[in-house]
Structures are given as C-alpha cells and as structure tokens.
Amino acid sequence: MQVSIRWIENPTFLAESDSGHSVTIDGPESEGGRNKDISPMETMLMGIGGRTSVDVIKILKKARKLLRVVSRASRQSEAVTHLVFLQIFTHIF
C-alpha cells in the first residue's frame, strides 16, 4: 500500500492512494488554511477508528455476534499547542 501527498497551496494537500482513492486535506485557519476540508489530525483519527472497527466486526462475525461498534478518538484538549494525542478510545457495545 502506498499513498502520495501533493501540496496544493498553503496547508492544503491532496492525498491519493494507489487504490485510486483521494481526499483533500486542509489546515485550520490559525495555520493559514481555509478549514474547508478534513484536517490531518482528523484524517489520522478516522483511520485509526476505521481500522479498529473493521477488525472488531471481522472478529464478531466469526463469533456470530453482532454488536454496535463506535470508534471515538479525541485529543484531551484543544489547548495543547503541539499535535499529540493523549488518549484514543474505541467503544464497543
């Protein structure tokens, strides 16, 4: 699997995968972005949540049990100036 990230302007990028999918990534206004597209941090959290959910559903199907899977990942505080995730949770119920 491979992805390429192409710079468009300011903190706006086009991310493309070798499977043919793409997403525009934009930074927040505080960093010169327009906040019109998904941010890099949101992209990472969605990827983590999506991967976790796919794995859990696969396990549950093998066990023949279907539950509701909600992945929620968040930063503890927006006030953190450096981009660090302090906690990431996946809830299964």
C-alpha positions in Angstrom: 0.0 0.0 0.0 1.3 3.4 -0.9 0.0 7.0 -0.7 1.2 10.2 -2.2 0.6 13.6 -0.7 0.7 16.5 -3.2 0.9 20.1 -1.9 -1.7 22.4 -3.5 -1.3 25.7 -1.6 -0.8 27.0 1.9 -1.6 24.0 4.2 -3.8 22.3 1.6 -2.8 18.9 0.2 -4.3 16.2 -2.0 -3.7 12.7 -0.6 -4.0 9.9 -3.1 -3.8 6.1 -2.6 -2.5 3.6 -5.0 -6.0 2.1 -5.0 -7.3 5.2 -6.7 -9.0 7.0 -3.8 -8.2 10.6 -2.8 -9.0 13.1 -0.1 -8.2 16.8 0.2 -6.6 17.8 3.5 -6.7 21.3 4.7 -5.3 23.0 7.7 -7.1 25.2 10.2 -7.4 28.9 9.7 -5.0 29.5 12.5 -2.3 27.9 10.3 -3.2 29.6 7.1 -5.8 27.1 5.9 -9.4 27.6 4.9 -10.8 24.9 7.1 -12.9 23.6 4.1 -11.7 20.0 4.2 -10.6 17.4 6.7 -7.6 18.3 8.8 -4.5 16.0 9.0 -5.3 15.1 12.6 -9.0 14.3 11.8 -7.7 12.1 9.0 -5.5 10.2 11.3 -8.2 9.7 13.9 -10.7 8.5 11.3 -8.1 6.0 10.0 -7.5 4.6 13.5 -11.2 4.4 14.2 -11.9 2.8 10.8 -9.2 0.2 11.1 -10.2 -0.8 14.6 -13.9 -1.1 13.6 -13.1 -3.3 10.6 -11.0 -5.6 12.8 -13.7 -5.8 15.5 -16.5 -6.5 13.0 -14.4 -9.3 11.5 -13.9 -10.9 14.9 -17.6 -10.5 15.9 -18.8 -12.1 12.6 -16.5 -15.1 13.2 -18.0 -15.4 16.7 -21.5 -14.9 15.2 -22.2 -12.0 17.4 -23.2 -8.6 16.1 -22.8 -5.6 18.3 -22.7 -1.9 17.7 -19.2 -0.6 17.2 -18.4 3.1 17.7 -14.9 4.3 17.5 -14.2 7.6 19.1 -10.8 9.1 19.2 -10.0 12.5 20.5 -7.4 14.8 21.8 -7.7 15.6 25.5 -7.5 19.3 25.0 -7.5 21.7 22.0 -5.3 23.9 24.1 -2.3 21.6 23.5 -0.1 23.5 21.2 1.8 20.5 19.9 0.0 17.9 17.9 -0.1 14.9 20.3 -2.9 12.5 21.0 -3.1 11.9 24.7 -5.9 9.3 24.6 -7.6 7.3 21.9 -10.7 5.1 22.8 -12.8 2.6 20.9 -16.2 1.8 22.4 -17.9 -1.5 21.5 -21.4 -2.1 22.8 
